[in-house]
Amino acid sequence: MYTFVAAVAAALLSFAVEISAQQLDLIKNMCVRYDHQSIIKNNTLYIDGGIETFRDVVKNGTKVGNITLGYNEDLIAIDVSKPWDWKTNISQQVIVKGKNPKTGTDVPFLSRGALYRGMDDDENFYMWGGTTSFINTSFPDWQSPWVSTYSLWSYSIISKKWDQHDLTRTVPRRPSSASSAEIPHLGLAFYFNGEMDNGSAKDAGIQGKDDKIFLEGMLVIDTQNQTAKNISTTAVVGDTPRTRGEMQYVDGIGEKGILVQIGGNQKPVDDTQDKDVGDLVSMGQIDIFEVASLDKPATPDGVWYKQNATGDIPDGRIDFCLFLATAADNSSYNIYLYGGRGANQKIFDDMYVLSLPSFTWTKLYEGTSPRFGHTCHQVGIRTLLTVGGIVNFNLTGQDCDWEYRGVGVMDISTLTWGSVFNPNPDPYEVPALVYGNIGGSGQGKATKLTPSNGFSSAGLAGLFTSNSAHRHKRSITAIIVGSVVGSLALLGVVGTALYLSRARIRQYFNGGPEPTPEIGEGKTRIEIMDKETFWELDAQQNRPSSIRNMIIDGVRGSTRALMLRRSGGGQEQAAELEVKGSVPELDGGERAVPAIAVSEPAESPEGEDEKDGRRRSNSSHSGDFEVDAVRTGTKEHNGSVHKDGGYF
């Protein structure tokens, strides 16, 4: 069988290498890079593994000479906390992998696996799965396929050391080429289906063969404990598992968000032929996994839904990338798709957006610089970073990547490519082509909130309609109401009135009358951060009334601190509220926090107290808790909480 590996082997015999492979530099001599893994953690982009071709470099920066086929055997780190231009001043660092200091085992360099960044307070990121490439077995330090025992590795960004973890009780073989996604704030990572090939593992039983065995199931990895469980995917794929598709996590839908599975190819589990691009999954068929369903005893394998999409449906494809951008008011969740390859060796340079909850595809552009085997990352609010990718499999005949530092930069609101990276861009705006299909404006306000032919099931409809205003969903609810002008005041509401308000709020987000109380004029954005989780909340702009509110299900019972930040008009004001004392339990063991309303306080004519330069605000506390040390900008305030409780 004439395969890609055979084609590359033939190409290897057709050229001579002008410099020793030992002298090649991962950064300076890079020609193209693809089939790698990458993540962003702590403002650093890490690029791991993959296939890389190298070329000689002369003084003026032009890459000349013959091409050497090889690998990225180490980590490449790029700082994304500061601005840079990849043409002039991007800073890239090579981190040598070396060995696990505990066992002396070499750290593997693999292709088509996954990286997971772990929780925010976890010093490690995680490398899972992957396959060994045979593109050039003479390359220095090439590693033959590993045994499957240690398919999960972790790297500490503090100690700079690797460790390995045995998950063979759950996953006896090392998979590759799967869809993957992660929920960092839950410490969960996912790996959907995938394959085994001759590079998977020494004990896979298919070394030296052209076989590819597609794998069933979805692996759920607990990155906190380095454990995993393998759940069935029969409900979504039957006996035709998939590879080389993509999966995107979308927060704010349902109790814990959803996973959206898109594209890839599929074949029966008993078909071992290496078809490369086989039976492509229709991009008009979207599969949705309800994350919270994993917690229910009745659904140990979770719950999947299928939904037909409409609009500018892309051609079926593999080896593309996905990333998510959410409208300012959460009225649309926009999943961007970039590049990939399809049937008949077609390579794509195009971008589409799948908008939820309407499940509408919108084509944004089609260019002439195709790319596949790359990865994508949304950085900040509206910046896309692409990493690597190639234009065809003629690795010794194609030009080097025109993005010669191996990264690309795009503004996903204006749809413009460039070389300059800005870590603090303007707020995200929905592209005009997208809101032309789903209604609204750049700030959101989408009017198409259901699929053209309706939701496929009541369960799926319930995920979107019951949580349409939620950014994060946890265990309790706080209401943020009103405006931020110069300072903050905490207002309590008696239990009965607040209970009615909560019910009315739910009606409001389903098209009912506006709830009470109505306070002030709403501003553009309020951000809330507790010690564990971050929210970015945008004021409701699609209602003519004075109230602007959002519902947050999310402050865990142990949390005592919130951060409120208001931005708009080129200014930013912040206040930190620390709740001290006991927080009473509700039915079912849930905990409550006081309802928080933001309003304009009484001030002196000058706006400041002549004695100490601080704005005036009342201060009191009573009941079981108090709120103090409220800081706005550099000015301190005291907040007050109503004696009657204000819990719900």
C-alpha positions in Angstrom: 0.0 0.0 0.0 1.4 3.4 -1.0 1.0 5.5 2.2 2.1 8.9 3.3 5.0 7.3 5.3 6.2 5.5 2.1 6.0 8.7 0.1 8.1 10.5 2.7 10.6 7.6 2.8 11.0 7.9 -1.0 11.5 11.7 -0.6 14.2 11.2 2.0 16.4 9.4 -0.6 16.1 12.2 -3.1 18.1 14.9 -1.3 21.3 15.5 0.7 21.6 17.4 3.9 24.0 20.3 3.8 24.6 20.6 7.5 24.7 18.1 10.3 21.4 17.4 11.9 23.1 17.9 15.3 23.6 21.6 14.4 20.0 22.3 13.6 18.2 24.8 15.8 14.5 24.3 16.5 13.9 28.0 16.1 16.5 29.4 13.7 16.4 26.6 11.2 12.7 25.8 11.3 11.1 25.5 7.9 7.7 24.0 8.8 6.2 22.4 11.9 3.0 20.4 12.2 1.1 17.7 14.1 2.4 19.1 17.4 0.6 19.9 20.6 0.3 23.3 22.2 -1.3 25.1 25.2 -1.1 28.4 27.0 -0.5 28.4 30.7 0.6 31.4 32.9 0.9 33.7 29.9 3.3 31.3 28.1 2.6 29.4 24.9 4.2 26.0 25.0 4.7 24.0 21.8 5.5 20.3 22.2 6.5 17.6 19.8 5.3 17.3 16.2 7.2 17.0 13.0 9.5 19.7 11.9 11.6 20.3 8.8 14.8 22.3 8.9 16.7 24.5 6.5 20.1 26.3 6.5 20.0 30.0 7.4 22.2 32.7 6.0 22.9 36.1 7.6 20.1 38.1 6.1 17.6 35.6 7.6 16.7 33.9 4.3 16.4 30.1 4.7 18.3 28.3 1.9 19.7 24.9 1.2 18.2 21.5 1.2 15.6 20.4 3.8 16.2 18.0 6.7 13.2 16.1 7.9 13.0 15.8 11.7 11.1 16.5 14.9 10.6 19.0 17.7 12.2 16.9 20.4 11.9 19.6 23.1 9.5 22.3 24.3 9.3 25.8 22.7 8.0 28.6 25.0 6.7 32.0 23.8 5.8 34.8 26.2 2.3 36.1 25.5 2.2 38.6 28.4 3.9 41.3 26.4 3.5 42.7 22.9 5.7 41.4 20.1 6.0 41.3 16.4 7.0 37.9 15.1 8.9 39.6 12.3 11.2 41.5 14.6 11.2 40.8 18.3 9.3 37.7 19.3 11.0 35.8 22.1 11.1 32.1 21.7 12.9 29.8 24.2 13.8 26.1 23.8 13.3 24.0 27.0 15.2 20.8 26.7 13.1 17.9 27.8 15.7 15.6 29.1 14.7 12.8 31.5 12.3 12.2 34.4 14.6 12.8 37.4 12.7 10.2 39.4 13.1 7.3 37.0 15.8 8.4 34.5 13.3 7.8 31.7 13.6 9.9 28.6 10.6 12.2 28.1 9.0 11.2 24.8 8.5 13.5 21.8 5.3 12.5 20.0 2.8 13.8 17.4 -0.9 14.2 17.4 -1.4 13.9 21.2 -2.8 16.5 23.5 -1.6 19.1 26.0 -3.8 20.2 29.0 -2.9 23.2 31.1 -4.6 21.9 34.3 -6.2 24.1 37.0 -5.0 27.6 37.5 -3.4 26.8 40.8 -1.7 23.6 39.4 2.0 24.2 38.7 1.9 21.4 36.0 0.6 21.0 32.5 -0.1 17.6 31.1 0.9 15.7 27.9 -1.4 12.8 26.9 -1.2 10.2 24.2 0.4 10.7 20.8 2.3 8.6 18.3 5.8 8.1 17.1 6.6 9.3 13.6 8.8 7.3 11.3 9.5 10.2 8.9 13.2 10.0 9.6 14.5 7.3 11.9 18.1 8.5 11.3 17.4 11.9 13.0 19.5 12.4 16.1 17.9 11.0 19.3 14.9 9.5 17.4 12.9 7.4 19.8 11.2 4.1 18.8 7.6 3.6 19.9 7.2 3.4 23.7 5.3 0.9 25.8 1.8 2.1 26.8 2.4 2.1 30.5 3.1 5.8 30.8 0.8 7.7 28.4 0.3 10.7 30.7 3.2 13.0 31.6 3.3 16.2 33.6 5.7 19.2 33.4 6.1 21.6 36.3 6.6 25.1 35.2 8.2 25.9 38.6 10.7 23.1 39.0 11.1 22.6 35.2 10.9 18.8 35.8 8.8 16.1 34.2 7.0 13.2 35.8 5.1 10.2 34.4 1.7 8.6 35.4 0.4 5.1 34.8 -3.2 5.0 33.5 -3.1 1.6 31.9 -5.9 0.2 34.1 -8.2 2.7 32.4 -6.5 3.0 29.0 -4.3 0.0 28.1 -3.0 1.5 24.9 -1.6 4.9 24.0 -4.1 6.6 21.6 -3.4 9.5 19.2 -5.3 11.7 16.6 -8.3 12.3 18.8 -10.4 15.3 19.6 -9.5 16.9 22.9 -10.9 19.6 25.2 -10.4 20.8 28.7 -12.3 22.4 31.6 -9.5 24.0 33.6 -11.7 25.3 36.5 -13.0 21.7 37.1 -9.6 20.0 36.6 -11.1 17.8 33.8 -9.6 17.0 30.4 -11.3 15.0 27.6 -9.9 12.8 24.7 -12.6 11.6 22.3 -12.0 8.4 20.3 -8.7 8.4 18.4 -6.6 5.7 16.8 -3.7 3.2 17.2 -1.2 3.0 14.5 2.3 1.6 14.0 3.8 4.4 16.2 1.4 4.0 19.1 3.3 1.6 21.3 5.6 -1.3 21.3 2.8 -3.5 22.7 0.1 -2.4 20.3 0.7 -5.4 18.1 0.7 -3.4 14.8 4.3 -2.2 14.5 5.6 -2.4 11.0 2.1 -2.5 9.6 0.1 0.1 7.8 -2.9 -0.6 10.0 -4.9 2.1 11.7 -7.4 0.9 14.4 -10.0 3.5 15.4 -10.8 3.5 19.1 -14.1 3.8 20.9 -14.8 5.7 24.1 -14.0 9.1 25.6 -11.3 9.4 28.2 -12.1 11.8 31.1 -8.8 12.7 32.9 -8.8 14.2 36.4 -5.7 16.4 36.2 -5.8 17.1 39.9 -5.3 13.4 40.8 -3.8 12.1 37.6 -6.6 9.5 37.2 -9.0 8.8 34.4 -12.1 6.9 33.4 -13.1 5.7 30.0 -16.8 6.3 29.1 -18.7 4.8 26.2 -19.4 6.9 23.1 -21.7 4.4 21.5 -24.6 6.8 21.8 -22.9 9.3 19.6 -20.8 7.2 17.1 -22.2 3.7 17.3 -19.5 1.3 16.0 -17.8 3.9 13.8 -15.4 5.9 15.9 -13.7 9.0 14.7 -10.3 10.6 14.5 -8.8 14.0 13.6 -11.9 16.0 14.4 -12.0 18.8 17.0 -13.8 19.4 20.3 -14.6 22.8 21.9 -15.7 23.4 25.5 -18.4 26.0 25.9 -19.0 27.4 29.4 -22.3 29.0 30.5 -24.6 26.4 29.0 -26.2 23.9 31.4 -24.8 23.4 34.9 -21.2 22.8 33.9 -21.0 23.7 30.2 -21.0 21.5 27.1 -18.5 19.9 24.8 -19.1 20.5 21.1 -17.7 17.8 18.8 -17.2 18.8 15.1 -15.8 17.0 12.0 -13.2 14.3 11.6 -13.3 11.0 9.7 -14.9 7.8 10.8 -14.8 4.1 10.1 -15.9 0.8 11.7 -13.8 -0.5 14.6 -13.1 -3.7 12.6 -11.7 -1.8 9.6 -8.0 -1.7 10.0 -7.1 -0.2 6.6 -5.0 3.0 6.5 -7.3 5.3 4.5 -5.8 8.6 5.7 -8.8 10.8 4.7 -11.7 8.3 4.8 -15.4 8.8 5.5 -15.6 12.4 6.5 -18.2 13.4 9.2 -20.7 16.0 7.9 -20.0 19.4 9.3 -23.8 19.9 9.4 -24.0 17.3 12.2 -23.0 18.7 15.6 -22.6 16.5 18.6 -23.0 18.0 22.1 -22.0 16.4 25.4 -23.6 17.7 28.6 -20.7 17.8 31.1 -22.9 17.8 34.3 -24.5 14.6 33.2 -21.3 12.8 34.2 -22.3 13.5 37.8 -25.6 11.7 37.7 -25.8 8.0 38.7 -28.4 7.4 36.0 -26.0 8.5 33.2 -22.5 7.2 34.1 -21.4 7.6 30.5 -22.9 11.1 30.3 -25.5 12.4 27.8 -25.0 13.2 24.2 -27.2 15.2 21.9 -27.2 15.6 18.1 -28.2 18.8 16.4 -28.3 19.7 12.7 -26.7 23.0 11.8 -27.7 25.3 9.0 -26.2 28.1 7.0 -22.8 28.1 5.2 -21.9 24.5 6.1 -18.2 23.8 5.6 -16.9 20.9 3.6 -16.0 17.8 5.7 -12.4 17.9 6.9 -9.8 16.8 9.3 -6.7 18.4 10.9 -8.3 21.8 11.4 -8.5 23.8 14.6 -11.3 25.4 16.7 -11.5 28.2 19.2 -14.3 30.1 21.0 -15.3 33.7 21.3 -18.4 34.7 23.2 -20.5 37.8 22.5 -20.4 40.5 25.1 -23.9 39.8 26.3 -23.6 36.0 26.0 -26.3 36.0 23.4 -24.1 34.0 21.0 -21.2 31.5 21.5 -19.2 31.6 18.4 -17.0 28.7 17.6 -14.4 29.6 14.9 -13.0 26.9 12.5 -9.8 27.5 10.6 -8.2 25.5 7.8 -7.8 21.7 7.5 -7.8 19.2 4.7 -10.6 17.3 3.1 -11.4 14.8 0.3 -9.3 14.5 -2.9 -6.3 16.1 -1.2 -8.0 19.4 -0.9 -6.3 21.8 1.6 -8.4 24.7 3.0 -7.5 28.3 3.7 -10.9 29.4 5.1 -12.6 30.3 8.3 -16.1 29.7 9.5 -18.1 30.4 12.6 -20.6 28.1 14.2 -22.9 30.3 16.4 -24.8 28.8 19.3 -27.6 28.5 20.3 -28.9 28.9 16.7 -26.4 26.4 15.3 -25.8 28.6 12.3 -22.6 28.4 10.2 -21.3 31.6 8.7 -18.4 31.6 6.2 -16.0 34.5 7.0 -13.4 34.2 4.2 -11.6 32.0 1.8 -7.9 32.7 1.0 -5.1 31.2 -1.0 -2.7 30.1 1.8 -4.0 26.7 2.9 -2.9 25.2 6.2 -3.5 21.9 8.1 -1.9 20.2 11.1 -1.8 23.4 13.0 -3.2 24.5 16.4 -5.1 27.6 17.5 -5.4 29.6 20.7 -7.6 32.6 21.6 -5.5 35.0 23.6 -7.2 37.8 25.5 -10.6 38.6 24.1 -10.2 38.9 20.3 -6.7 37.7 19.3 -6.1 34.4 17.5 -2.7 32.8 17.6 -2.1 30.0 15.1 0.9 27.6 15.6 2.5 25.8 12.7 0.8 23.9 9.9 1.7 22.8 6.4 0.3 23.3 2.9 0.9 19.8 1.5 2.8 16.6 2.2 5.6 17.3 -0.2 7.8 18.3 2.7 11.0 18.5 0.8 9.6 20.5 -2.1 7.3 23.1 -0.5 8.4 26.5 0.6 9.1 27.2 4.2 6.2 28.6 6.3 5.7 32.3 5.3 5.0 32.9 9.0 8.7 32.0 9.5 8.6 32.1 13.3 5.9 29.4 13.3 3.1 31.5 14.7 0.4 33.7 13.1 -1.7 36.5 14.6 -5.3 37.4 13.7 -7.9 39.9 15.0 -11.0 37.8 15.0 -13.4 40.7 15.1 -12.0 42.6 12.1 -10.7 39.3 10.4 -7.3 40.8 9.7 -4.0 38.9 9.8 -0.8 40.5 11.0 2.5 40.0 12.7 2.0 42.1 15.8 0.6 40.5 19.0 -1.2 42.7 21.5 -1.9 41.0 24.9 -4.5 43.7 25.7 -6.7 44.1 22.7 -10.0 45.9 22.4 -13.2 44.0 23.5 -14.4 41.3 21.2 -17.0 42.2 18.7 -19.1 39.7 16.7 -18.1 40.0 13.1 -20.7 41.7 10.8 -21.0 38.6 8.7 -22.0 36.6 11.7 -24.5 39.0 13.2 -25.9 39.4 9.6 -27.1 35.8 10.0 -28.0 35.6 13.7 -29.1 39.2 14.3 -27.9 41.8 16.7 -24.7 43.8 16.5 -21.0 43.6 17.2 -21.8 43.8 20.9 -24.2 40.8 20.7 -27.9 41.2 21.0 -28.4 38.1 18.8 -32.1 37.6 17.9 -31.8 34.1 16.4 -31.6 32.1 19.6 -32.9 28.7 18.3 -31.9 26.5 15.4 -33.8 27.1 12.1 -35.6 23.8 12.4 -35.8 23.8 16.2 -33.8 21.9 18.8 -33.5 18.2 18.2 -34.7 17.3 21.6 -36.3 18.9 24.7 -33.2 18.0 26.7 -30.9 20.0 24.4 -33.4 22.9 24.3 -33.4 22.9 28.1 -29.6 23.3 28.3 -29.8 26.6 26.3 -33.0 28.1 27.5 -32.6 27.4 31.3 -29.2 29.0 31.5 -29.2 31.6 28.7 -27.9 34.3 31.0 -25.3 32.3 32.9 -21.7 32.8 32.4 -20.7 30.2 35.0 -22.9 27.7 36.9 -21.9 26.2 40.2 -24.1 25.8 43.3 -25.5 29.2 44.5 -26.8 32.4 43.0 -25.9 36.1 43.4 -27.5 39.0 41.5 -25.4 41.8 40.3 -27.6 44.8 39.5 -27.3 48.5 38.6 -24.4 50.7 37.7 -20.9 51.6 38.9 -20.3 55.3 38.9 -17.9 56.3 41.6 -18.3 53.9 44.5 -20.2 50.8 45.6 -22.9 50.1 48.1 -24.2 46.7 49.2 -28.0 46.5 49.5 -29.9 43.7 51.1 -33.4 42.5 50.3 -35.7 40.6 52.7 -36.0 36.9 52.0 -39.5 36.9 50.5 -39.0 39.8 48.2 -35.7 38.4 47.0 -37.3 35.0 46.4 -39.9 36.6 44.2 -37.2 38.6 42.5 -35.3 35.5 41.7 -38.4 33.9 40.1 -39.1 37.0 38.1 -35.5 37.1 36.9 -35.9 33.7 35.5 -39.0 34.8 33.7 -37.2 37.9 32.5 -34.5 35.9 30.7 -37.2 33.9 29.0 -39.0 36.9 27.7 -41.1 37.8 30.7 -41.5 41.1 32.6 -38.5 42.8 34.1 -37.8 41.9 37.8 -37.4 44.3 40.7 -35.6 46.2 42.0 -34.7 48.7 39.3 -31.6 50.6 40.1 -29.8 53.2 38.1 -28.5 53.2 34.6 -26.5 50.1 33.5 -22.9 50.3 32.4 -21.0 48.3 29.8 -19.3 45.5 31.7 -18.9 44.1 35.2 -16.3 41.5 35.9 -16.4 39.3 39.0 -13.6 37.2 40.3 -13.5 35.0 43.4 -10.5 33.1 44.7 -11.2 30.2 42.4 -13.0 31.4 39.4 -13.3 34.3 37.0 -16.3 35.8 35.4 -16.7 38.5 32.8 -20.3 39.7 32.8 -21.8 42.1 30.3 -24.8 44.3 31.0 -28.0 43.3 29.3 -28.5 45.8 26.5 -31.5 44.3 24.7 -34.0 45.6 27.2 -35.3 49.2 27.2 -35.6 49.4 31.0 -33.2 50.8 33.5 -32.1 47.6 35.1 -29.0 45.8 33.8 -28.4 42.5 35.6 -26.8 39.1 35.3 -27.3 36.0 37.3 -24.2 34.2 38.5 -24.5 30.6 39.8 -21.0 30.2 41.0 -19.7 31.4 44.2 -18.7 28.3 46.2 -19.6 28.2 49.8 -16.0 28.4 51.0 -15.4 31.6 49.0 -15.3 34.9 50.9 -14.0 37.4 48.3 -15.4 38.9 45.2 -13.8 41.3 42.8 -15.9 43.7 40.9 -14.5 45.7 38.0 -16.3 48.1 35.7 -14.8 49.2 32.4 -16.2 51.7 29.9 -15.5 55.1 28.5 -11.8 54.4 28.6 -11.8 54.2 32.4 -11.7 51.2 34.8 -12.7 51.0 38.4 -12.4 48.1 40.7 -13.6 47.1 44.1 -12.9 44.1 46.3 -15.5 42.8 48.7 -14.6 40.4 51.4 -17.5 38.7 53.2 -16.6 37.7 56.7 -18.3 35.5 59.2 -20.7 32.6 58.6 -22.7 32.1 55.4 -25.9 30.2 56.1 -26.8 27.0 54.4 -29.9 26.6 52.2 -31.8 23.4 51.5 -29.7 20.7 49.9 -26.5 22.0 51.5 -26.1 24.9 49.2 -24.7 28.2 50.5 -25.9 31.7 49.8 -24.3 35.0 49.4 -25.9 38.4 49.8 -27.6 40.0 46.8 -25.2 42.6 45.6 -26.5 45.8 43.9 -24.2 48.5 42.6 -25.5 52.1 42.8 -24.3 55.7 43.0 -23.9 56.9 46.6 -24.3 60.3 48.1 -21.2 62.4 47.8 -19.9 65.8 48.8 -20.1 68.4 46.0 -16.4 68.0 45.4 -16.8 64.2 45.3 -14.1 63.8 48.0 -13.8 64.2 51.7 -11.6 67.2 52.5 -10.0 65.4 55.4 -8.6 62.3 53.9 -9.3 62.5 50.1 -11.7 59.6 50.1 -15.2 59.5 48.7 -17.9 59.3 51.2 -19.9 56.1 51.8 -21.9 54.8 54.7 -20.5 51.9 56.7 -22.3 49.4 58.9 -22.6 45.8 59.6 -25.0 43.5 61.3 -26.3 40.0 61.2 -24.0 37.1 60.6 -21.6 38.7 58.2 -20.0 42.0 57.3 -18.4 43.5 54.2 -15.4 45.8 54.6 -12.2 47.0 52.9 -14.1 47.9 49.7 -11.5 49.6 47.4 -12.3 51.5 44.2 -9.2 52.4 42.3 -6.8 53.7 45.0 -9.7 55.1 47.1 -11.0 53.0 50.0 -14.6 52.6 50.9 -16.7 50.7 53.4 -19.7 48.8 52.3 -22.9 48.1 54.1 -25.2 45.0 54.2 -28.9 45.1 55.1 -29.6 43.6 58.5 -32.4 41.4 57.2 -30.1 39.1 55.4 -30.6 39.4 51.6 -30.0 35.6 51.1 -31.6 33.4 48.5 
